Amino acid sequence: MSETSTRDRSDASGTEKSGTDRTKAKNSGNSGEQGLGAAATRGRTTIADGVVEKIAGLAARDVVGVHAMGSGLARTFGAVRDRVPGSGKSVSRGVKAEVGEVQTALDLEIVVEYGVSIADVARAVRENVISAVERMTGLEVVEVNIAVSDVKLPDEEDEDDEQQDKPRLQ
């Protein structure tokens, strides 16, 4: 499991506080911002790679022009896995995250709809993913690499649609 940063231990003015200064602020009887600032720095928060992958996957799917996530093989296995009772859809399919202490890097594999500008979709995915991950985790997103693995043609059936059209029992 990877971990995120411990926030800077600074007061409202942005100046670094030593351990003694934090103790004085805590014990000064002032229960205002200084006490809350000290409480916020007592410990460390870690965020698993899978959490960032889920956030990024959902954010990427929200972009108009993204048909699916993952390669053809990953989508095929995912469609089979989704049919197993009790297993939910994998929102992190097509997303790989590397999470460090204060930064994360993401690799996304997408399928775009035919007729859309791939450059525009990639830019929108990158912006939406960066915004969502940074807002929810506080991590700095250093890069979002996007691989377009396929184009969904209008006359192609989805693998998920094919699976749903077949009866479960024969």
N, C-alpha and C positions, 0 to 999 in steps of 0.2 A: 504494500500500500504506500502510495506517495503522500507527501504532505505539502501544505501550503505555508504561506509565510505567517510569522507572528508579526502583527502590526507594529509599526514604529511606536516606541514608548516615548511619546512626547505630549506636552501639555497643549492647550488650545492655541498658544502662540507659535507652536511648531518647534520649540526648543527642546533638545534632548534632556531628559530628567534622569538623574542618577537614582540608584536604589534608595538612598537616604532621602532624596527629595520626594520620591513617590510615597515613602512612609510618612513623611511630614505632612504631605497633602492629605493622605488618608486619615491621619490622626488629628488633623487640625480642627475637627468638629464641623467643618464645612461639608455638607452633604450634597453640594452642587456638582458641577461638571468634573471637578478634579477627582472626586470619589468614583464617578462612573468611568472616567478615563483609566484609572488604576485598575478597576475591576475588569475592564475589557482586555487588559494585557496579562491577566493571571492565567496562563496556560497557553496551549497551542491547539490550533484547529487543523485537522488534516482532511483532505478531500481526495477520495479515491478516483482513479482514472475513469472508472465506469460512470461516476456521477457526471464528470465533465463530458464524457461521450454521450450520455443521455441528453444533457442540456443542448449540446451541439447538434445532435441528431434531430431533436424536435425543432430547433431554430432553423435548421436547413430545410426541413420538410415544409415549413411555413412559407417558403419563398415560391412565388408563382413561377412556373416553368420547370420546377423540380418534380419529376414524375416518381422517382424511387431513389433509394439509397443502396449502395453496394453493387458488386459485380453480378453478372448473370448467375454464376454458381452460388454466390452467397444468397441471392434472392431466392433461388430454387430451394436450397436447404432451409432458408428462413420460412418459405411457404409451407414446407413439410413440417417444420418445427411448430409453426403457428397452429397447425391442425391438431396438435397433441393437446388433449384436455388439460387445463390448468396452466398451460404456458401462454403467456401474453405475447403480443407482438414485440419484436425486438426493436426498440426505438434507437438503439445504438448501432444497428446494422449499417455498415459502410463508414463507420467513424472509428478512428484510432487516436487516442490522446496520450500524450506524455506529460505528466504533471510533475513539476518540481516544487521547490519551496515557495517561490513567488511568481513563477511563470508557467505557462503551458503552451504546447504546440499541438496542432491538430492536423490530421490527414483525413479528408473526406472523399468518398467515391460516390458520384451521383449519376443518375440517368436523367437526361433532360427531355422535355417535350419537343417534338419536331416543330420547327418554325420559329422558335424563340432564339434570341441572340445568346449564344453560349457565354460570351464575354460579359454581357449584362447580368445573366443569371449567376455566374460565378462571382461577380462583384457583389451582387445583392446577398448571396449566401454568405460570403465572407463577412460583410458588414453585419448581417443579422446574427451570425454565430459569435463574432467578437463581442457585440453588444450584450447578448444574452449571457455568455460565459463570464465576462468581466463584471456585469451587474450582479449576477447571482453568486459568484465565488470570490470576487475580489482579486482573482489572479490576473496577471497581465498576459494577454494572448500575444505571443511573439510572432506566430505565423499560422496561417490556415492554408494548407495546400489542398487544392481541389483537382481531382482526376475525374474527367467525364468519361465513363466507361461505355455508355450506350446512348442512343437516341430512341425515344419511344415514338414509333410511327403511328399515324392515326388509325391504320387498318390492322395493327397488331393487337392481339388480345393480351391482357396481363396474365402473368403466370398465376397470380392470386385468383383472377376471374376464372381461369381454366380449372383450377382446383375446386372452386366453389360450385361450378356448373356440374361437376361429376357427383353422382350420388355417393354418400358415405358408405353405404352397404350395397353389395351386389349379390 
